[in-house]
């Protein structure tokens, strides 16, 4: 099997890219079914992804920098992760969505100092804690994700991703025995004036949350096996994960993302949140910050 066939974009076309309220696509049967079945059968045990952490009702990730060295992970998965953190995969994305990326962020190439097709690409060297690859314009990540909801809860409400993120994607690996409801990716659109500029958004609370009454859901990426949801990141790329009913079966997906070396937009904080953030960076200030 060629590396190209591993690609989550192998069945995507430019016509699939919806441009409102921000560029995104939802593809069912994103991978060839036989390949998806092989990957699903070899999906690592929860203990591998937990990597020594104690299960609780939240999410856990296991990044590419660990996966590719972990012999407990099947070779097909290590090859899959290697491809999706490679220059070849980044170039696929540029062919599919490069024009939209440049329209969203007109200064993207000038700030990076290179045209998109010439960007140096690297794997994030330390996962979430070390997101930038040395010498790379594009720092790529591919992660196993599991999310526990043994108690009913909102997985995450409306929010924007970090301003340094260029794109994000999810490929769902829902288990056959998962009879829960919810956990869908919601594409959201603002219904209130929360944009002080083309490259800025007002957030309602930390870390990057938007009040539910300020947005509406315009499309769902259903939590269904072999469904891909991908979006280009910007100040308008508000999204959420719908509430999931309680279950002992973890929500499973692969998370793909890419960071650049500068912020693509600004998150405007209310005065109270600006004070809270400043206090958190002052010795013992966190004692006061927790009351704000």
C-alpha positions as CSV (number, residue, x, y, z in Angstrom):
1,X,0.0,0.0,0.0
2,X,1.4,3.4,-0.9
3,X,1.7,6.2,1.6
4,X,-0.8,8.2,-0.4
5,X,-3.5,5.6,0.3
6,X,-3.0,6.2,4.0
7,X,-4.2,9.8,3.6
8,X,-7.3,11.1,5.2
9,X,-7.6,13.3,2.1
10,X,-7.5,10.5,-0.4
11,X,-11.3,10.7,-1.0
12,X,-11.6,14.5,-0.5
13,X,-12.0,17.0,-3.3
14,X,-12.0,20.8,-3.5
15,X,-15.8,20.6,-4.1
16,X,-16.2,19.0,-0.6
17,X,-14.7,22.1,1.0
18,X,-17.6,24.3,2.3
19,X,-16.5,27.9,2.8
20,X,-19.2,29.2,5.2
21,X,-19.1,30.0,8.0
22,X,-15.5,29.1,7.6
23,X,-13.7,26.5,5.4
24,X,-14.4,23.0,6.5
25,X,-15.3,19.6,5.1
26,X,-17.1,16.5,6.4
27,X,-16.4,13.2,4.6
28,X,-18.0,9.9,5.4
29,X,-16.0,6.8,4.6
30,X,-12.9,9.0,4.5
31,X,-10.6,6.0,4.2
32,X,-10.9,3.0,2.0
33,X,-13.1,0.5,4.1
34,X,-10.5,-2.3,4.1
35,X,-7.8,0.0,5.4
36,X,-10.1,1.5,8.0
37,X,-11.0,-2.0,9.2
38,X,-7.3,-2.9,9.6
39,X,-6.6,0.3,11.5
40,X,-9.7,-0.2,13.8
41,X,-8.7,-3.8,14.5
42,X,-5.2,-2.6,15.6
43,X,-6.4,0.5,17.6
44,X,-4.2,0.5,20.7
45,X,-5.6,-0.4,24.1
46,X,-6.6,2.4,26.3
47,X,-3.6,1.7,28.6
48,X,-1.2,2.6,25.8
49,X,-2.9,5.9,25.1
50,X,-3.3,6.7,28.8
51,X,0.5,6.3,29.1
52,X,0.5,5.9,32.9
53,X,-2.4,8.3,33.6
54,X,-5.5,7.4,35.6
55,X,-8.7,7.3,33.6
56,X,-11.3,9.9,34.5
57,X,-14.0,11.9,32.8
58,X,-11.9,14.0,30.4
59,X,-9.8,13.5,27.3
60,X,-6.4,11.9,26.9
61,X,-4.0,12.1,23.9
62,X,-1.0,10.2,22.8
63,X,1.2,12.2,20.3
64,X,3.0,11.2,17.2
65,X,6.5,11.7,18.8
66,X,5.7,8.9,21.2
67,X,3.6,6.7,18.9
68,X,6.3,6.2,16.2
69,X,8.7,4.9,18.9
70,X,6.3,2.7,20.7
71,X,6.5,-0.9,19.7
72,X,3.2,-1.6,21.4
73,X,1.6,0.3,18.6
74,X,1.0,-1.7,15.4
75,X,3.4,-0.9,12.5
76,X,0.4,0.1,10.3
77,X,-0.4,2.8,12.8
78,X,3.1,4.0,13.1
79,X,3.2,4.3,9.3
80,X,-0.1,6.2,9.4
81,X,1.2,8.7,11.9
82,X,4.5,9.1,10.1
83,X,2.6,10.0,6.9
84,X,0.2,12.5,8.5
85,X,3.1,14.4,10.0
86,X,5.1,14.5,6.7
87,X,5.7,17.1,4.0
88,X,3.8,14.9,1.6
89,X,0.6,15.2,3.6
90,X,1.0,18.9,4.1
91,X,1.4,19.3,0.4
92,X,-1.8,17.4,-0.1
93,X,-3.6,19.9,2.2
94,X,-2.1,22.8,0.3
95,X,-3.4,21.4,-3.0
96,X,-6.9,20.9,-1.5
97,X,-7.2,24.1,0.6
98,X,-4.2,26.4,-0.1
99,X,-6.2,29.0,-1.8
100,X,-8.7,29.1,1.1
101,X,-5.8,29.4,3.6
102,X,-4.4,32.4,1.8
103,X,-7.8,34.0,1.6
104,X,-8.3,33.5,5.3
105,X,-4.8,34.8,6.2
106,X,-3.6,37.1,3.5
107,X,-0.2,37.7,5.2
108,X,0.4,34.0,5.9
109,X,3.2,33.5,3.3
110,X,4.9,36.8,3.8
111,X,5.0,36.3,7.6
112,X,6.4,32.8,7.1
113,X,8.9,34.0,4.4
114,X,8.0,31.3,1.9
115,X,5.2,30.2,-0.3
116,X,3.0,27.5,1.2
117,X,4.3,24.9,-1.2
118,X,7.9,25.6,-0.1
119,X,7.3,25.4,3.6
120,X,9.6,23.2,5.7
121,X,7.5,20.6,7.6
122,X,8.4,18.8,10.8
123,X,6.7,16.7,13.4
124,X,5.9,18.4,16.7
125,X,8.8,17.1,18.9
126,X,7.1,17.0,22.2
127,X,3.4,16.8,21.6
128,X,1.3,19.4,23.3
129,X,4.1,20.6,25.5
130,X,6.5,21.3,22.7
131,X,4.5,22.3,19.6
132,X,7.2,23.7,17.3
133,X,9.6,21.7,15.2
134,X,13.1,23.2,14.8
135,X,13.5,25.0,11.5
136,X,10.0,24.2,10.3
137,X,7.2,26.6,9.1
138,X,4.6,23.9,9.7
139,X,4.8,21.7,12.8
140,X,2.5,18.7,12.3
141,X,0.8,16.6,14.8
142,X,-1.2,13.3,14.7
143,X,-2.6,12.0,18.0
144,X,-4.7,9.2,19.4
145,X,-7.5,10.6,21.5
146,X,-9.8,8.9,23.9
147,X,-12.5,10.8,25.9
148,X,-14.3,9.3,28.9
149,X,-17.9,10.3,29.8
150,X,-18.9,7.9,32.5
151,X,-21.1,10.7,33.8
152,X,-23.3,12.9,31.5
153,X,-21.4,16.0,30.6
154,X,-20.7,18.5,27.8
155,X,-17.5,17.3,26.1
156,X,-16.7,20.9,25.1
157,X,-18.9,23.9,24.3
158,X,-18.4,26.5,21.6
159,X,-14.8,27.7,21.4
160,X,-11.9,28.6,19.1
161,X,-8.6,26.8,18.9
162,X,-5.3,28.3,19.7
163,X,-4.3,31.2,17.3
164,X,-1.1,29.4,16.1
165,X,-3.1,26.5,14.7
166,X,-3.4,26.4,10.9
167,X,-5.9,23.6,10.6
168,X,-7.4,20.8,12.6
169,X,-9.0,17.5,11.7
170,X,-10.7,14.5,13.4
171,X,-11.1,11.0,12.1
172,X,-13.6,9.0,14.1
173,X,-13.0,5.5,15.3
174,X,-16.3,4.9,17.1
175,X,-16.4,1.4,18.6
176,X,-19.2,-1.0,17.4
177,X,-20.3,-1.5,21.0
178,X,-20.7,2.3,21.6
179,X,-24.5,2.9,22.0
180,X,-24.1,6.4,23.4
181,X,-25.6,9.5,21.9
182,X,-24.0,12.9,21.1
183,X,-20.3,13.6,20.8
184,X,-20.7,15.2,17.4
185,X,-18.5,18.0,16.1
186,X,-20.7,21.1,15.7
187,X,-19.7,23.7,13.2
188,X,-20.8,27.0,14.7
189,X,-21.5,30.5,13.5
190,X,-21.7,33.7,15.5
191,X,-25.1,35.4,15.8
192,X,-23.8,38.4,17.8
193,X,-21.0,41.0,17.1
194,X,-18.0,39.2,18.6
195,X,-15.5,40.2,15.9
196,X,-13.6,43.5,16.6
197,X,-11.6,42.9,13.3
198,X,-11.0,40.4,10.6
199,X,-8.3,38.7,12.6
200,X,-9.7,38.9,16.1
201,X,-12.5,37.4,18.2
202,X,-13.9,38.2,21.6
203,X,-13.9,35.2,23.9
204,X,-16.3,34.9,26.8
205,X,-14.1,32.9,29.3
206,X,-10.8,31.1,29.4
207,X,-9.2,29.3,27.7
208,X,-11.0,30.2,24.5
209,X,-14.8,29.7,25.1
210,X,-17.7,31.5,23.5
211,X,-21.0,31.8,25.2
212,X,-23.6,29.5,23.7
213,X,-26.1,32.3,23.3
214,X,-23.7,34.1,20.9
215,X,-23.5,31.3,18.4
216,X,-25.7,28.8,16.5
217,X,-24.8,25.4,15.1
218,X,-25.0,25.2,11.3
219,X,-23.6,21.7,10.5
220,X,-22.7,18.5,12.3
221,X,-19.8,16.1,11.8
222,X,-21.6,13.0,13.2
223,X,-19.5,10.9,15.6
224,X,-19.5,7.9,13.2
225,X,-16.8,5.4,12.4
226,X,-14.6,6.5,9.4
227,X,-16.0,10.0,9.3
228,X,-13.6,12.9,8.8
229,X,-14.1,16.5,9.9
230,X,-11.5,19.1,8.9
231,X,-11.5,22.8,9.2
232,X,-9.1,25.7,8.6
233,X,-8.4,27.7,11.7
234,X,-9.3,31.4,12.0
235,X,-11.1,33.8,14.4
236,X,-14.4,32.5,12.9
237,X,-13.7,28.8,13.3
238,X,-16.0,28.3,16.3
239,X,-16.9,24.7,17.0
240,X,-18.1,22.5,19.8
241,X,-18.6,18.9,20.7
242,X,-22.2,18.1,21.6
243,X,-23.1,16.5,25.0
244,X,-22.5,12.8,25.2
245,X,-24.7,10.4,27.2
246,X,-22.9,8.5,30.0
247,X,-21.1,5.3,28.9
248,X,-18.2,3.2,29.9
249,X,-17.0,3.2,26.2
250,X,-14.5,6.0,25.5
251,X,-15.0,8.3,22.5
252,X,-12.1,7.5,20.1
253,X,-10.7,9.5,17.3
254,X,-7.4,10.6,15.7
255,X,-6.6,14.3,16.0
256,X,-4.6,16.1,13.3
257,X,-3.3,19.6,13.5
258,X,-0.5,22.0,12.5
259,X,1.1,24.9,14.2
260,X,2.9,27.9,12.8
261,X,5.4,30.1,14.5
262,X,3.1,33.1,15.0
263,X,-0.5,33.8,15.9
264,X,-3.0,33.9,13.0
265,X,-5.5,35.9,14.9
266,X,-6.1,37.6,18.3
267,X,-8.3,36.5,21.1
268,X,-9.7,39.6,22.8
269,X,-10.3,39.0,26.5
270,X,-12.8,40.9,28.8
271,X,-11.1,43.1,31.4
272,X,-11.8,40.5,34.1
273,X,-10.1,37.7,32.2
274,X,-7.1,39.9,31.3
275,X,-6.6,40.6,35.0
276,X,-7.0,36.9,35.8
277,X,-4.4,35.9,33.2
278,X,-1.9,38.5,34.6
279,X,-2.4,37.3,38.1
280,X,-1.8,33.7,37.1
281,X,1.7,34.8,35.9
282,X,2.5,36.5,39.2
283,X,4.0,34.5,42.2
284,X,1.0,33.5,44.4
285,X,-1.3,35.5,42.1
286,X,-3.2,32.3,41.3
287,X,-4.7,32.5,44.8
288,X,-6.6,35.6,43.7
289,X,-7.1,34.5,40.1
290,X,-9.2,31.5,41.1
291,X,-11.8,33.8,42.5
292,X,-12.2,35.8,39.2
